[in-house]
């Protein structure tokens, strides 16, 4: 399987996790035992299961509409595996013959398609996403020692260097809470610390001061895809929508007031002297947040920061 096919299957699986009831288990790339040879496990693009039912789903992301041959293959697969139902998902639609055959044999067909810019204008309110950052400048760490020979930069036990970015990320909330609600604003706070040393002396607190400037970066909406059953009915409504943003795999999946927000931080670029604060989401209407999934969160806590140290004798 190609990466493109895998990504498409994962996308459809995420949509079904929003669509299906809570008592149903949706699994991507499932391996199910062959009823006639239980030691042989068969690969399924996605499955929808509970103790009383077993539905298999197959996906195709091709250029041409899928024809009756694929539907016939799926009918045979449903019978072979003893499934209660089967769904066929296509990114390029289905031929008329495929639709008629599927209807005759109870195969559920689903389309996944991108709506045009003109359709988007009449589609309604889209989700607004912003990334929040805090810029820290003139950052100074002050502390005191008793002995002159310990007028040194801070280290960990044994002299190992301190990685300051995670430490700043931990105290960022306190900085934001104590700072005036204007940009930029000066802050000063005392923070208790553990396992920090200046030479042979343990330092138990730091006075931290500087200026903080909070700002936001809006994420652009790249596309909106609709997902729904092929019904051949006028004014048929899609089962779900997927809004994709120019931020790696960040997307919003929605269905009748329920939404699942998936934020992919793997390509986040932290501006210089800044820390990641979080995301701001505006749906434009009241919704129920079904789930929040954050991918690659470790990339959100990387960057560079200029720090000055002021060490004095007690």
N, C-alpha and C positions, 0 to 999 in steps of 0.2 A: 504493500500500500504506500502511496505517496504521502508526503507531508500535507499536501493540499486536501487529499481525501480524508486523512485523519482529522484535520482541523474542521472540515465540514461535518464529519460525524460527531465530533465533540460539541460543535455548535448546536446541532439538532438535539443531542442529549441534554444540553443545558436548557433548551427551550422546553423539552418535555418535563424537566424537573419543576418548571413553573406551571405547566399545563395540568399535570396529573395530580390526583388526590394524594393526600399525605400518607395513605396506607399502601401506596404503590411504590415499588423500588425501581428506579430507572438506572441502568448500568450501561456505560459505553464499552465497546469492544469485549462483550461478554463471551465466555466459553461455556457452552452447555453440553451435557452428555448426550450422545446419540442414543435414542431409546432402544435401538436394535444392536448397539455395540457400546455399552456404557463406558468402557475404558477409552473410547475415542471422543474427544471433546470438539465440538464444532464452534467455529468463530461466528459471532453475530455482531453486526454494527452497533445495535443497541437493543436492549430488552426492557420490557415493562412487566413487572411481576408482583404478585402477591400470592398468598397460599392457595388461592382458588383460581388464578388465571395466569396465563403466560403468553405474552404478545412479543413477537420478534419484529424488528425494524431494520430495513436495509436502505442505504443511501447511495446516490450517484450524483457526481458533480461533473457532468459532461456538457459538451456544447450543443448537441442535438437532443430533441425531445426523445424520451425513452419510449420504446415500442412494445408491442404485444409479446415479443419473445421474452423480455425480462419479466413481465407479469406472469407468464406461464412458468418460468423458472421459480418464481416466488411461490406460486400455488403449490408446486411440487415440494418446495422446501418446507412450507407450513405443514403439509401432510407428513413428510419424512420425519420432522422433529416433534410432531404431535402438538404443535402450538395452537392456542385458542384463537389467535388472530395474527395478522401480519400487516405491516405498514410499509409502503414504498415512498421514499422521499427523493425528489428530483430537483436539482437546481436549474433545470432547463425545460421543465414541463413534461407532458406526455402526449403521444399521438392519440387521435380519436379512437383508433383500434384498441390501444392500451386501456383507455378509459372504459370502453364498453366491456372488454374482457374482465377488468378489475371489478366492475359493478356486478357482472354475472357471477363471479366467484368470491365476492366479499373481501376483496383486497382494498384496504384504505390507501388512497393516493393523497400525497401531500406535496404542495409546491413551496419552494423557498425562493423568493424573487425580490429584486431591488426595485423600489418605486422611483419614478423619475422626479426631477426637480419640480416640474409643473404639478405633479401629483402631491409632492411634499408641501407645496404652498396651500393646498386645500386639506391636507391631512390632519391638521390640528397642531396643538402645542407640542414641541419636542422638549426633551430633557436638556437642561442647562447644567454643565459641569465646569467647575473651576478648581484649580489646584492652589492651595494657600501656602505661602512661604513667609518666613520671618528672617530678615536680614539683620545680622548683629555686627556692629562696627565699633571701633575704638574699645575693643573688648579687653578688659584688664582683670587678672587674677591677683589679689593681694593676700599676703599671709606673713606671719612673723615667726622667727626662730630665736632661740636663746643663745646659740653659739655662733660666733662670726664665721667659723669654717663651714657652717651649714647654710650660708647665704647662697643657696643653689636653686636651680630649677627643680620642680617637683618630679618625682619618679614613683614607680610602684616599689613593692618590697624587692630587695635585691638589685635595685637600680634599673629595672626594666622601664622603658618609656611608657607614658600614659597616652592612650588614644582618647583625645578630648571630645571628638564629635559625639560618640554615644553618651558621654557624660552631659554634654550640653543638651542633647535631645531629651534626657531624663528630667532636667530642670527647666525645660522650655515652658511648660505649663505654668510654673511658678513665676517665671519672668513675665509672661503674658498677663497673669493675674495682677501683678504688682505694678505694671507699667500704666501710665496714663493713656487714655483712649485717644491718642493723637499720633500722627506720624511726622517725623520720627520722634521718639520720646526716650528720655534717659531713664535707666534703671540702676538700682543698686540693691543687692541682697547678700545676706550671709548664709552660707550653705555648709552644713556638717558633712564631713567626708571620712572615709575609712581607707586604710592601707595606702595613704599618700605620705611620702617621705621627702624631706629636704636633707640630703646627706644622711646623718645618723638619727635625725629627729623626726618623729611622727607629727604630721600636720593634721589637726582635727577639724579645722574649719577654713573656709575661703570667703573673702569678700570679693564679690563679682560685680563689676560695673561696666557700663557701655551704653550704646544707643541701639534701640530696636525699631525696625521699620517693617510693618506687615504689608504684604501685597498679594495680588491674585493674578493667576494666568488662566484665561478662559480656554477651554478645549473646544476645538472646532468639530462640529458634527460632519462626518464624512459620508455616511450613507444610512438609509433606513431600509431594512428588509422586512417583508411580510411572510408569514408562514401560515398555511391553512390547507384544509382538506379540499380536494378537487370535487366540487359539487355540481358544476355546470348549471348553477342557478343565478338568476340576476340579483344583483345587490348582495351577493354572499359576503359575509364579514370574515376577515382573517382571524384565526385562532390566537395569533401572537404577533408581536413586532420585535425587531432587534434594531436598536440604534447603535451605530459604531462610531467611535471618536478617534481623532488623530493622536492617540496615546496608546501605542502598542495594541493590546487586545482588549482595551477598555470598552465596555458595552453595557447597554441597559436592555433587558428582556422584559417585556410587559404582556399582561393578559388580563383583561377585564378588571382593571384596578389593582392587580397584583404586579409587583415588579421585582426583579432580581438584578442587582447592580454588581457587575464584575469589573474590578479595577486592576489593570495590569501595570505595575510600576517598573517593569524590567527595562524600559527605555527612558525612564525619567532622567532629566538633566537638572541637577541641583545647581542653581546659580551660585556664583562665588560669594562667600561669606554668608550663606543662607542655610536655613534649616527647613526641612519639610514639616508643615504643620498638619495638613489634612486636606480633605476634599469637601467642596461645597456643592450640594446637589439641589436643583430646583426642578420639580416635575410639572409645575404649572397647574397642578390640580391635586386633590387629596388622593393618595394611593396607600396601599398596604405593602410595606417592604417585606417581601417574602424571604430574602436572604441577601447578605453582603459578602462577596468573595473578593479577597485581595491576593493578587498573585505577584511574586517577586518583590515583596515588601522590603527585603534587605537592601534593594537598590535605592530605596527612598532615604536611606540614612547614610549616604556617602556624600562626600564633598570636601571642601577645604575651608579653613577658618584661620584668620590671623589673630593671635592671642599675645598680649604682652603680660609679663610677670613682674610684680612689684613685691620684692621680699625685703623685710626689714628686721632689725633686732628688737626683741621685746624690751 
